[in-house]
Amino acid sequence: MGESLIKICIVEDNKYMREGWQTILDFEPDFCVLGAYNSCESAFESGEINRSNVVLMDIELSGMTGIEGVRYLKIHQPKINVIMATVFDDDRNIFDALCAGAVGYLTKKVSPEELCHAIRDAYRGGSPMTPQIARRVISSLHESPDDETKLNERELQILNQLATGNSYKTIAEEIFLSVDGVRYHIRNIYEKLQVNNRSEAVAKGLKKRII
């Protein structure tokens, strides 16, 4: 196996997607697919992933999620470049993946040419993203920093509790407030952050690094 080959592992639980990617990549003269797996656990057990330069990783996997898989690799194999390739294009998954250590983020609508380009880009030190994903990341950076100061101390406290997945009742007990009081503050949080639900509020809090 030549040293110039880009060694790749695929972690994707959809059999047809996994085999399709492998077929596409195997046709490229500078690529070598070391293995294709349906879970993080099977990929890590194989040992082949440790020899790879680039890993294509899905997010929604049975057992360990793709984001958990990225975190694991960044601890045990920090030199491996992980590209998330997923159907999810929401802010929460994008920023969770990037914060976990992924170097790129693609949607599964990516063309074969774009996929191959992204792998080469990641191998050479780039951060490949499909245009829609890049736009979301850039938009988050363009948002006014003044937004971060809109939440008062109590609201920031409750937002952090929301991020842990706690129920309104549990939050009320944790911060010594009535459930109605928690609801009141949450309505204010949603209004100030211009979101409609818990997931959007947490995603925005993560983007702004206030939680």
LOTIVO-67082 format. One record per residue: residue number from 0; residue in one letter; x, y, z of N, C-alpha, C, O in turn. Coordinates in nm, 2 decimals. Layout:
    k  r     n.x     n.y     n.z    ca.x    ca.y    ca.z     c.x     c.y     c.z     o.x     o.y     o.z
  NUM  A       X       Y       Z       X       Y       Z       X       Y       Z       X       Y       Z
...
end
This chain:
    k  r     n.x     n.y     n.z    ca.x    ca.y    ca.z     c.x     c.y     c.z     o.x     o.y     o.z
    0  M    0.08   -0.12    0.00    0.00    0.00    0.00    0.09    0.12    0.00    0.17    0.14    0.09
    1  G    0.07    0.21   -0.10    0.16    0.32   -0.11    0.13    0.43    0.00    0.02    0.44    0.04
    2  E    0.24    0.50    0.03    0.23    0.60    0.14    0.14    0.72    0.09    0.09    0.79    0.17
    3  S    0.13    0.73   -0.04    0.06    0.85   -0.09   -0.09    0.83   -0.09   -0.17    0.92   -0.11
    4  L   -0.14    0.70   -0.06   -0.28    0.68   -0.06   -0.34    0.74    0.06   -0.29    0.74    0.17
    5  I   -0.46    0.79    0.05   -0.54    0.84    0.16   -0.62    0.73    0.21   -0.71    0.67    0.14
    6  K   -0.60    0.69    0.33   -0.66    0.57    0.39   -0.79    0.62    0.47   -0.79    0.71    0.55
    7  I   -0.90    0.55    0.43   -1.03    0.59    0.47   -1.11    0.48    0.54   -1.10    0.36    0.51
    8  C   -1.18    0.51    0.65   -1.28    0.42    0.71   -1.42    0.49    0.70   -1.43    0.61    0.71
    9  I   -1.52    0.41    0.69   -1.66    0.46    0.68   -1.73    0.40    0.80   -1.73    0.28    0.82
   10  V   -1.81    0.48    0.87   -1.90    0.43    0.98   -2.04    0.48    0.94   -2.07    0.60    0.96
   11  E   -2.12    0.39    0.90   -2.26    0.43    0.85   -2.34    0.31    0.86   -2.31    0.20    0.82
   12  D   -2.46    0.32    0.93   -2.54    0.21    0.96   -2.64    0.17    0.84   -2.70    0.07    0.84
   13  N   -2.65    0.26    0.75   -2.74    0.23    0.63   -2.65    0.15    0.53   -2.56    0.20    0.47
   14  K   -2.69    0.02    0.51   -2.61   -0.07    0.43   -2.59   -0.02    0.29   -2.47   -0.02    0.24
   15  Y   -2.69    0.04    0.23   -2.68    0.08    0.09   -2.59    0.21    0.08   -2.52    0.22   -0.02
   16  M   -2.61    0.30    0.17   -2.53    0.42    0.17   -2.38    0.38    0.20   -2.29    0.43    0.13
   17  R   -2.36    0.29    0.29   -2.22    0.25    0.33   -2.15    0.18    0.21   -2.04    0.22    0.17
   18  E   -2.22    0.09    0.14   -2.17    0.02    0.03   -2.15    0.12   -0.09   -2.06    0.10   -0.17
   19  G   -2.24    0.21   -0.11   -2.23    0.31   -0.22   -2.11    0.40   -0.20   -2.04    0.42   -0.30
   20  W   -2.09    0.45   -0.08   -1.97    0.53   -0.06   -1.84    0.45   -0.08   -1.75    0.50   -0.14
   21  Q   -1.84    0.33   -0.03   -1.72    0.25   -0.05   -1.69    0.22   -0.20   -1.58    0.23   -0.24
   22  T   -1.79    0.20   -0.28   -1.78    0.18   -0.42   -1.72    0.30   -0.49   -1.63    0.30   -0.57
   23  I   -1.78    0.42   -0.45   -1.73    0.54   -0.51   -1.59    0.57   -0.48   -1.51    0.60   -0.56
   24  L   -1.55    0.55   -0.35   -1.42    0.59   -0.30   -1.31    0.49   -0.36   -1.20    0.53   -0.38
   25  D   -1.35    0.36   -0.37   -1.26    0.26   -0.42   -1.21    0.29   -0.56   -1.11    0.24   -0.60
   26  F   -1.29    0.36   -0.64   -1.26    0.39   -0.78   -1.15    0.50   -0.79   -1.09    0.52   -0.89
   27  E   -1.13    0.57   -0.68   -1.03    0.68   -0.68   -0.89    0.63   -0.66   -0.87    0.56   -0.57
   28  P   -0.80    0.66   -0.75   -0.66    0.60   -0.75   -0.58    0.64   -0.63   -0.49    0.57   -0.59
   29  D   -0.62    0.75   -0.56   -0.54    0.80   -0.44   -0.61    0.76   -0.31   -0.57    0.81   -0.21
   30  F   -0.72    0.68   -0.32   -0.79    0.64   -0.20   -0.77    0.49   -0.17   -0.76    0.41   -0.27
   31  C   -0.78    0.46   -0.05   -0.78    0.32   -0.01   -0.88    0.31    0.11   -0.85    0.36    0.22
   32  V   -0.99    0.24    0.09   -1.09    0.22    0.20   -1.05    0.10    0.28   -1.05   -0.02    0.24
   33  L   -1.01    0.13    0.40   -0.96    0.02    0.49   -1.07   -0.06    0.55   -1.06   -0.18    0.58
   34  G   -1.19    0.00    0.57   -1.30   -0.08    0.62   -1.43    0.01    0.62   -1.42    0.13    0.62
   35  A   -1.54   -0.06    0.62   -1.67    0.01    0.63   -1.76   -0.06    0.73   -1.77   -0.18    0.73
   36  Y   -1.81    0.01    0.83   -1.87   -0.05    0.95   -2.01    0.01    0.97   -2.03    0.13    0.94
   37  N   -2.09   -0.07    1.04   -2.23   -0.02    1.07   -2.24    0.04    1.21   -2.35    0.09    1.25
   38  S   -2.13    0.05    1.28   -2.13    0.11    1.42   -1.99    0.16    1.46   -1.89    0.11    1.41
   39  C   -1.99    0.25    1.55   -1.86    0.29    1.61   -1.79    0.18    1.68   -1.67    0.16    1.67
   40  E   -1.87    0.10    1.75   -1.82   -0.01    1.83   -1.74   -0.11    1.74   -1.63   -0.15    1.77
   41  S   -1.80   -0.15    1.63   -1.74   -0.25    1.54   -1.62   -0.18    1.47   -1.52   -0.25    1.45
   42  A   -1.62   -0.05    1.44   -1.51    0.01    1.38   -1.39    0.02    1.48   -1.28   -0.01    1.44
   43  F   -1.42    0.05    1.60   -1.31    0.06    1.70   -1.25   -0.08    1.73   -1.13   -0.09    1.75
   44  E   -1.34   -0.18    1.73   -1.29   -0.31    1.76   -1.20   -0.37    1.65   -1.11   -0.45    1.68
   45  S   -1.22   -0.32    1.53   -1.15   -0.38    1.41   -1.00   -0.33    1.42   -0.91   -0.41    1.37
   46  G   -0.98   -0.22    1.47   -0.84   -0.16    1.47   -0.80   -0.09    1.34   -0.70   -0.02    1.34
   47  E   -0.87   -0.12    1.23   -0.83   -0.06    1.11   -0.85    0.09    1.11   -0.78    0.17    1.05
   48  I   -0.95    0.14    1.19   -0.97    0.28    1.20   -0.85    0.36    1.25   -0.83    0.47    1.22
   49  N   -0.77    0.29    1.33   -0.65    0.35    1.39   -0.55    0.38    1.28   -0.46    0.47    1.30
   50  R   -0.56    0.32    1.17   -0.46    0.34    1.06   -0.51    0.44    0.95   -0.44    0.47    0.86
   51  S   -0.63    0.49    0.97   -0.69    0.57    0.87   -0.65    0.72    0.88   -0.61    0.76    0.99
   52  N   -0.65    0.79    0.77   -0.63    0.93    0.77   -0.76    1.01    0.78   -0.76    1.11    0.85
   53  V   -0.86    0.95    0.72   -0.99    1.02    0.72   -1.10    0.92    0.75   -1.10    0.81    0.70
   54  V   -1.20    0.96    0.84   -1.31    0.88    0.87   -1.44    0.95    0.83   -1.46    1.07    0.87
   55  L   -1.52    0.88    0.76   -1.66    0.93    0.72   -1.75    0.88    0.83   -1.76    0.76    0.84
   56  M   -1.82    0.97    0.90   -1.90    0.92    1.02   -2.04    0.97    1.01   -2.06    1.09    1.00
   57  D   -2.13    0.88    1.03   -2.27    0.92    1.04   -2.30    0.97    1.18   -2.22    0.94    1.27
   58  I   -2.41    1.04    1.21   -2.44    1.09    1.34   -2.53    0.99    1.41   -2.50    0.94    1.52
   59  E   -2.64    0.95    1.35   -2.74    0.87    1.41   -2.71    0.72    1.39   -2.74    0.66    1.29
   60  L   -2.64    0.67    1.49   -2.59    0.53    1.48   -2.65    0.45    1.60   -2.68    0.51    1.71
   61  S   -2.67    0.32    1.59   -2.72    0.25    1.70   -2.60    0.23    1.80   -2.48    0.22    1.76
   62  G   -2.63    0.23    1.93   -2.52    0.23    2.02   -2.46    0.37    2.04   -2.53    0.47    2.05
   63  M   -2.32    0.37    2.03   -2.25    0.50    2.03   -2.29    0.59    1.92   -2.29    0.54    1.80
   64  T   -2.33    0.71    1.94   -2.36    0.80    1.83   -2.23    0.85    1.76   -2.12    0.83    1.81
   65  G   -2.25    0.91    1.64   -2.14    0.96    1.57   -2.07    1.07    1.64   -1.94    1.07    1.64
   66  I   -2.14    1.15    1.71   -2.07    1.26    1.79   -1.99    1.20    1.90   -1.88    1.25    1.93
   67  E   -2.04    1.10    1.97   -1.97    1.03    2.07   -1.84    0.97    2.01   -1.74    0.96    2.07
   68  G   -1.86    0.91    1.89   -1.75    0.85    1.82   -1.64    0.95    1.79   -1.52    0.92    1.80
   69  V   -1.68    1.07    1.75   -1.58    1.17    1.72   -1.50    1.21    1.85   -1.38    1.22    1.85
   70  R   -1.57    1.22    1.96   -1.51    1.26    2.09   -1.41    1.15    2.12   -1.29    1.18    2.17
   71  Y   -1.45    1.02    2.11   -1.36    0.91    2.14   -1.23    0.91    2.05   -1.12    0.90    2.10
   72  L   -1.25    0.94    1.92   -1.13    0.94    1.83   -1.04    1.06    1.86   -0.92    1.04    1.86
   73  K   -1.10    1.17    1.90   -1.01    1.29    1.93   -0.93    1.27    2.05   -0.82    1.32    2.07
   74  I   -0.97    1.18    2.14   -0.90    1.15    2.26   -0.79    1.04    2.23   -0.67    1.05    2.27
   75  H   -0.83    0.93    2.16   -0.74    0.82    2.14   -0.66    0.83    2.01   -0.55    0.77    2.00
   76  Q   -0.72    0.89    1.91   -0.65    0.91    1.78   -0.66    1.05    1.72   -0.73    1.07    1.62
   77  P   -0.60    1.15    1.79   -0.63    1.29    1.76   -0.59    1.33    1.62   -0.63    1.43    1.57
   78  K   -0.50    1.25    1.55   -0.45    1.29    1.42   -0.55    1.25    1.31   -0.54    1.29    1.19
   79  I   -0.65    1.16    1.34   -0.75    1.12    1.24   -0.84    1.24    1.21   -0.89    1.30    1.30
   80  N   -0.87    1.26    1.08   -0.96    1.36    1.04   -1.10    1.30    1.02   -1.12    1.22    0.94
   81  V   -1.20    1.35    1.10   -1.33    1.30    1.09   -1.42    1.39    1.02   -1.43    1.51    1.06
   82  I   -1.49    1.34    0.92   -1.59    1.42    0.85   -1.73    1.36    0.88   -1.75    1.24    0.86
   83  M   -1.82    1.44    0.93   -1.95    1.40    0.95   -2.03    1.40    0.82   -2.02    1.50    0.75
   84  A   -2.10    1.29    0.79   -2.18    1.28    0.67   -2.32    1.23    0.71   -2.33    1.12    0.74
   85  T   -2.41    1.32    0.71   -2.54    1.29    0.78   -2.66    1.36    0.71   -2.64    1.45    0.63
   86  V   -2.78    1.32    0.75   -2.90    1.38    0.70   -2.93    1.50    0.78   -3.02    1.59    0.74
   87  F   -2.87    1.52    0.90   -2.91    1.63    0.99   -2.83    1.76    0.95   -2.71    1.76    0.93
   88  D   -2.91    1.87    0.93   -2.84    1.99    0.90   -2.89    2.10    1.00   -2.89    2.22    0.97
   89  D   -2.93    2.06    1.12   -2.98    2.16    1.22   -2.86    2.21    1.30   -2.75    2.15    1.30
   90  D   -2.87    2.33    1.36   -2.76    2.39    1.43   -2.71    2.31    1.54   -2.58    2.30    1.56
   91  R   -2.79    2.24    1.61   -2.75    2.16    1.73   -2.65    2.05    1.69   -2.54    2.04    1.75
   92  N   -2.69    1.97    1.59   -2.60    1.87    1.54   -2.47    1.92    1.48   -2.36    1.87    1.50
   93  I   -2.48    2.03    1.40   -2.36    2.08    1.34   -2.26    2.13    1.44   -2.14    2.09    1.44
   94  F   -2.31    2.20    1.54   -2.21    2.26    1.64   -2.17    2.15    1.74   -2.05    2.16    1.79
   95  D   -2.25    2.06    1.77   -2.21    1.95    1.86   -2.10    1.87    1.79   -2.00    1.84    1.86
   96  A   -2.11    1.84    1.66   -2.01    1.77    1.59   -1.88    1.84    1.58   -1.77    1.78    1.60
   97  L   -1.89    1.97    1.54   -1.77    2.05    1.53   -1.70    2.07    1.66   -1.57    2.06    1.67
   98  C   -1.77    2.09    1.77   -1.72    2.11    1.90   -1.65    1.98    1.95   -1.56    1.98    2.03
   99  A   -1.71    1.86    1.91   -1.66    1.73    1.95   -1.52    1.70    1.88   -1.45    1.62    1.93
  100  G   -1.50    1.77    1.77   -1.37    1.75    1.70   -1.37    1.72    1.55   -1.27    1.70    1.49
  101  A   -1.49    1.71    1.49   -1.50    1.69    1.35   -1.44    1.80    1.27   -1.45    1.92    1.31
  102  V   -1.37    1.77    1.16   -1.30    1.87    1.08   -1.39    1.92    0.97   -1.37    2.02    0.91
  103  G   -1.50    1.84    0.94   -1.59    1.88    0.83   -1.73    1.82    0.86   -1.75    1.74    0.94
  104  Y   -1.82    1.88    0.78   -1.96    1.84    0.80   -2.03    1.84    0.66   -2.05    1.95    0.60
  105  L   -2.08    1.73    0.62   -2.15    1.71    0.49   -2.29    1.66    0.51   -2.31    1.58    0.60
  106  T   -2.38    1.70    0.42   -2.51    1.63    0.42   -2.50    1.51    0.32   -2.41    1.51    0.23
  107  K   -2.59    1.42    0.34   -2.58    1.30    0.25   -2.63    1.33    0.11   -2.62    1.24    0.02
  108  K   -2.67    1.45    0.08   -2.71    1.48   -0.06   -2.58    1.52   -0.14   -2.59    1.55   -0.26
  109  V   -2.47    1.52   -0.07   -2.34    1.55   -0.14   -2.32    1.46   -0.26   -2.35    1.34   -0.26
  110  S   -2.27    1.52   -0.37   -2.24    1.44   -0.49   -2.11    1.36   -0.47   -2.03    1.39   -0.38
  111  P   -2.09    1.25   -0.55   -1.97    1.18   -0.54   -1.84    1.26   -0.56   -1.74    1.25   -0.49
  112  E   -1.85    1.36   -0.65   -1.73    1.45   -0.67   -1.71    1.54   -0.55   -1.59    1.55   -0.51
  113  E   -1.81    1.59   -0.49   -1.80    1.67   -0.37   -1.75    1.59   -0.25   -1.67    1.63   -0.17
  114  L   -1.79    1.46   -0.24   -1.74    1.37   -0.14   -1.59    1.35   -0.15   -1.52    1.36   -0.05
  115  C   -1.55    1.32   -0.27   -1.41    1.29   -0.29   -1.32    1.42   -0.27   -1.22    1.41   -0.21
  116  H   -1.37    1.53   -0.31   -1.30    1.66   -0.29   -1.29    1.69   -0.14   -1.19    1.73   -0.09
  117  A   -1.40    1.66   -0.06   -1.40    1.68    0.08   -1.30    1.60    0.15   -1.23    1.65    0.24
  118  I   -1.29    1.47    0.11   -1.19    1.38    0.18   -1.05    1.43    0.15   -0.96    1.44    0.24
  119  R   -1.02    1.47    0.03   -0.88    1.53    0.00   -0.86    1.65    0.07   -0.75    1.68    0.12
  120  D   -0.96    1.74    0.08   -0.95    1.86    0.15   -0.92    1.84    0.30   -0.83    1.90    0.36
  121  A   -0.99    1.75    0.36   -0.97    1.72    0.51   -0.83    1.66    0.53   -0.76    1.70    0.62
  122  Y   -0.78    1.58    0.44   -0.65    1.51    0.45   -0.54    1.62    0.44   -0.44    1.60    0.50
  123  R   -0.57    1.72    0.36   -0.47    1.83    0.34   -0.48    1.94    0.44   -0.41    2.04    0.43
  124  G   -0.56    1.92    0.54   -0.57    2.02    0.65   -0.69    2.12    0.64   -0.70    2.21    0.72
  125  G   -0.78    2.09    0.55   -0.90    2.18    0.53   -1.01    2.14    0.62   -1.01    2.04    0.69
  126  S   -1.12    2.21    0.61   -1.24    2.18    0.68   -1.36    2.19    0.59   -1.43    2.29    0.58
  127  P   -1.38    2.07    0.52   -1.49    2.07    0.42   -1.63    2.07    0.47   -1.66    2.00    0.57
  128  M   -1.71    2.16    0.41   -1.85    2.16    0.45   -1.94    2.19    0.32   -1.89    2.26    0.23
  129  T   -2.05    2.13    0.32   -2.14    2.16    0.21   -2.18    2.31    0.22   -2.19    2.36    0.34
  130  P   -2.22    2.38    0.12   -2.24    2.52    0.12   -2.35    2.56    0.22   -2.34    2.66    0.29
  131  Q   -2.46    2.48    0.24   -2.56    2.52    0.33   -2.51    2.51    0.47   -2.55    2.60    0.56
  132  I   -2.42    2.42    0.50   -2.37    2.41    0.64   -2.27    2.52    0.66   -2.28    2.59    0.77
  133  A   -2.19    2.55    0.57   -2.10    2.67    0.58   -2.17    2.80    0.61   -2.13    2.88    0.69
  134  R   -2.28    2.81    0.54   -2.36    2.94    0.55   -2.42    2.94    0.70   -2.42    3.05    0.76
  135  R   -2.46    2.83    0.75   -2.51    2.83    0.89   -2.40    2.87    0.99   -2.43    2.95    1.08
  136  V   -2.28    2.82    0.97   -2.17    2.85    1.06   -2.14    2.99    1.05   -2.12    3.06    1.15
  137  I   -2.13    3.05    0.93   -2.09    3.19    0.91   -2.20    3.28    0.96   -2.17    3.38    1.03
  138  S   -2.32    3.24    0.94   -2.43    3.32    1.00   -2.43    3.34    1.15   -2.46    3.44    1.21
  139  S   -2.39    3.23    1.21   -2.38    3.23    1.36   -2.27    3.32    1.40   -2.28    3.39    1.51
  140  L   -2.16    3.34    1.33   -2.05    3.43    1.36   -2.09    3.57    1.34   -2.03    3.66    1.40
  141  H   -2.18    3.59    1.24   -2.23    3.73    1.21   -2.33    3.78    1.31   -2.36    3.90    1.31
  142  E   -2.39    3.70    1.39   -2.49    3.75    1.48   -2.43    3.84    1.58   -2.32    3.83    1.62
  143  S   -2.51    3.94    1.62   -2.46    4.04    1.71   -2.42    3.99    1.84   -2.50    3.91    1.91
  144  P   -2.30    4.02    1.89   -2.26    3.98    2.02   -2.34    4.03    2.14   -2.34    3.98    2.25
  145  D   -2.42    4.14    2.11   -2.50    4.20    2.21   -2.61    4.10    2.25   -2.66    4.11    2.36
  146  D   -2.64    4.01    2.16   -2.75    3.91    2.20   -2.71    3.83    2.32   -2.80    3.79    2.40
  147  E   -2.58    3.81    2.34   -2.54    3.73    2.46   -2.57    3.79    2.59   -2.58    3.72    2.69
  148  T   -2.58    3.92    2.59   -2.60    3.99    2.72   -2.75    4.01    2.75   -2.79    4.06    2.85
  149  K   -2.84    3.96    2.66   -2.98    3.98    2.68   -3.03    3.89    2.80   -3.13    3.93    2.87
  150  L   -2.97    3.78    2.82   -3.02    3.69    2.92   -2.96    3.73    3.06   -2.84    3.76    3.07
  151  N   -3.05    3.74    3.16   -3.00    3.78    3.29   -2.95    3.65    3.36   -2.95    3.54    3.30
  152  E   -2.89    3.67    3.48   -2.83    3.56    3.55   -2.92    3.44    3.57   -2.88    3.32    3.55
  153  R   -3.05    3.47    3.61   -3.14    3.36    3.64   -3.18    3.29    3.51   -3.19    3.16    3.51
  154  E   -3.19    3.36    3.40   -3.22    3.30    3.27   -3.11    3.21    3.22   -3.13    3.10    3.16
  155  L   -2.99    3.26    3.24   -2.87    3.18    3.20   -2.86    3.05    3.28   -2.83    2.94    3.23
  156  Q   -2.90    3.06    3.41   -2.90    2.94    3.50   -3.00    2.84    3.45   -2.98    2.72    3.44
  157  I   -3.12    2.89    3.41   -3.23    2.80    3.36   -3.19    2.74    3.22   -3.22    2.63    3.20
  158  L   -3.13    2.82    3.14   -3.09    2.77    3.01   -2.99    2.66    3.02   -2.99    2.56    2.95
  159  N   -2.90    2.67    3.12   -2.80    2.56    3.14   -2.87    2.44    3.19   -2.83    2.33    3.16
  160  Q   -2.98    2.46    3.27   -3.06    2.34    3.32   -3.13    2.28    3.20   -3.14    2.15    3.20
  161  L   -3.18    2.36    3.11   -3.25    2.30    2.99   -3.15    2.22    2.91   -3.19    2.11    2.86
  162  A   -3.03    2.26    2.90   -2.93    2.19    2.82   -2.90    2.05    2.88   -2.86    1.96    2.81
  163  T   -2.92    2.03    3.01   -2.90    1.90    3.07   -3.02    1.80    3.05   -3.01    1.69    3.08
  164  G   -3.13    1.86    3.00   -3.25    1.78    2.97   -3.34    1.77    3.09   -3.43    1.69    3.09
  165  N   -3.32    1.85    3.19   -3.40    1.84    3.31   -3.54    1.89    3.28   -3.56    1.98    3.20
  166  S   -3.64    1.83    3.35   -3.78    1.87    3.34   -3.80    2.00    3.41   -3.71    2.05    3.49
  167  Y   -3.91    2.07    3.38   -3.94    2.19    3.45   -3.95    2.18    3.60   -3.90    2.26    3.68
  168  K   -4.00    2.06    3.65   -4.01    2.04    3.79   -3.88    2.02    3.85   -3.85    2.08    3.96
  169  T   -3.79    1.95    3.78   -3.65    1.93    3.84   -3.58    2.06    3.84   -3.51    2.09    3.94
  170  I   -3.59    2.14    3.74   -3.53    2.28    3.73   -3.58    2.36    3.85   -3.50    2.43    3.92
  171  A   -3.71    2.36    3.87   -3.77    2.44    3.98   -3.71    2.40    4.11   -3.68    2.48    4.20
  172  E   -3.69    2.27    4.13   -3.63    2.22    4.26   -3.49    2.26    4.27   -3.44    2.29    4.38
  173  E   -3.41    2.25    4.16   -3.27    2.28    4.16   -3.24    2.43    4.20   -3.15    2.46    4.27
  174  I   -3.33    2.52    4.15   -3.30    2.66    4.16   -3.40    2.73    4.26   -3.40    2.85    4.27
  175  F   -3.48    2.65    4.33   -3.57    2.69    4.44   -3.66    2.80    4.38   -3.67    2.91    4.43
  176  L   -3.74    2.76    4.28   -3.83    2.84    4.21   -3.96    2.76    4.19   -3.95    2.64    4.17
  177  S   -4.07    2.82    4.17   -4.19    2.74    4.14   -4.19    2.70    3.99   -4.12    2.76    3.91
  178  V   -4.27    2.60    3.96   -4.27    2.56    3.82   -4.33    2.67    3.73   -4.28    2.69    3.62
  179  D   -4.43    2.74    3.78   -4.48    2.86    3.70   -4.37    2.96    3.68   -4.36    3.02    3.58
  180  G   -4.29    2.98    3.78   -4.18    3.08    3.77   -4.08    3.03    3.67   -4.03    3.11    3.59
  181  V   -4.05    2.90    3.66   -3.96    2.85    3.56   -4.02    2.87    3.42   -3.95    2.91    3.33
  182  R   -4.15    2.84    3.41   -4.21    2.86    3.28   -4.20    3.01    3.23   -4.18    3.04    3.12
  183  Y   -4.22    3.10    3.33   -4.22    3.24    3.30   -4.08    3.28    3.24   -4.07    3.35    3.14
  184  H   -3.97    3.23    3.31   -3.84    3.26    3.26   -3.81    3.20    3.13   -3.73    3.25    3.05
  185  I   -3.86    3.08    3.11   -3.83    3.01    2.98   -3.90    3.08    2.87   -3.84    3.09    2.76
  186  R   -4.02    3.13    2.89   -4.08    3.21    2.78   -4.00    3.33    2.75   -3.98    3.37    2.63
  187  N   -3.94    3.40    2.85   -3.85    3.51    2.83   -3.73    3.47    2.75   -3.68    3.54    2.66
  188  I   -3.67    3.35    2.79   -3.55    3.30    2.72   -3.58    3.28    2.57   -3.50    3.33    2.48
  189  Y   -3.69    3.22    2.54   -3.73    3.19    2.40   -3.75    3.32    2.32   -3.71    3.34    2.21
  190  E   -3.81    3.42    2.39   -3.84    3.55    2.32   -3.71    3.62    2.30   -3.69    3.68    2.19
  191  K   -3.62    3.62    2.39   -3.49    3.70    2.38   -3.40    3.63    2.28   -3.33    3.70    2.20
  192  L   -3.40    3.50    2.27   -3.31    3.43    2.18   -3.38    3.41    2.04   -3.32    3.36    1.95
  193  Q   -3.51    3.45    2.04   -3.59    3.43    1.91   -3.59    3.29    1.87   -3.56    3.26    1.75
  194  V   -3.63    3.20    1.96   -3.65    3.06    1.93   -3.78    3.01    1.97   -3.86    3.09    2.04
  195  N   -3.82    2.89    1.94   -3.95    2.84    1.97   -3.96    2.72    2.06   -4.07    2.69    2.11
  196  N   -3.85    2.66    2.09   -3.85    2.54    2.17   -3.72    2.52    2.24   -3.62    2.59    2.22
  197  R   -3.71    2.42    2.33   -3.59    2.39    2.41   -3.47    2.36    2.32   -3.36    2.42    2.34
  198  S   -3.49    2.27    2.22   -3.38    2.24    2.14   -3.31    2.36    2.07   -3.19    2.37    2.06
  199  E   -3.40    2.45    2.02   -3.35    2.56    1.95   -3.28    2.66    2.05   -3.18    2.72    2.01
  200  A   -3.33    2.67    2.17   -3.27    2.75    2.27   -3.13    2.70    2.31   -3.04    2.78    2.32
  201  V   -3.12    2.57    2.33   -2.99    2.51    2.37   -2.89    2.52    2.25   -2.78    2.55    2.27
  202  A   -2.94    2.50    2.13   -2.85    2.51    2.01   -2.80    2.65    2.00   -2.68    2.67    1.98
  203  K   -2.88    2.75    2.02   -2.84    2.89    2.02   -2.74    2.93    2.13   -2.65    3.00    2.11
  204  G   -2.77    2.87    2.25   -2.68    2.89    2.36   -2.54    2.83    2.34   -2.44    2.89    2.37
  205  L   -2.54    2.72    2.27   -2.41    2.65    2.24   -2.34    2.74    2.14   -2.22    2.75    2.15
  206  K   -2.41    2.78    2.03   -2.35    2.86    1.93   -2.28    2.99    1.99   -2.17    3.03    1.95
  207  K   -2.35    3.05    2.08   -2.30    3.17    2.14   -2.21    3.15    2.26   -2.16    3.24    2.32
  208  R   -2.19    3.02    2.29   -2.09    2.98    2.40   -2.14    3.04    2.53   -2.05    3.08    2.61
  209  I   -2.27    3.05    2.55   -2.31    3.10    2.68   -2.36    2.98    2.77   -2.40    3.00    2.89
  210  I   -2.35    2.86    2.71   -2.38    2.74    2.80   -2.27    2.64    2.76   -2.27    2.53    2.82
end
